[in-house]
Amino acid sequence: MKILIAEDDTLSRNLLHKLLAPYGDCKVATNGLEAIEAYQEAYAEKRPYELICLDIMMPRMDGHEVLHRIRQLEDKNRVEDKNRAKVVMITALADRKNVTMAAFGKCEGYLVKPIGKTSLSEKLEELGFLPKKGQSE
């Protein structure tokens, strides 16, 4: 699996990388513009990201705007729904406004910090990246 982690906080970024590295190739972006550039580069190389973990509060461009632009690029390039990146917002913001904005932005998941191995694994199972507990691979 090809994974993009867009997170400006070093500790959170390192934790996500440590938790996700066993599942695939991880690239990190430290702000929203880097995330968009990484997405565009991967798409141009015909190796798009399958999973994108976005922090909401990032410098240069927030996670909501990054999500919006990624979906615009997918629409522009006529990416079929089944081939779109699965986006999980990972943030300290648990308020209704941000959760609603993320849902309207068509993200597939929303996890509130602090993130643990269990909550992340459950989200990966829900998104089909890992077999569900009790099911064989």
Beta strands, then each sheet from edge to edge (+ up, - down):
strand 1: 2-6
strand 2: 25-29
strand 3: 51-54
strand 4: 86-91
strand 5: 109-112
sheet 1: 2+ 1+ 3+ 4+ 5+
end
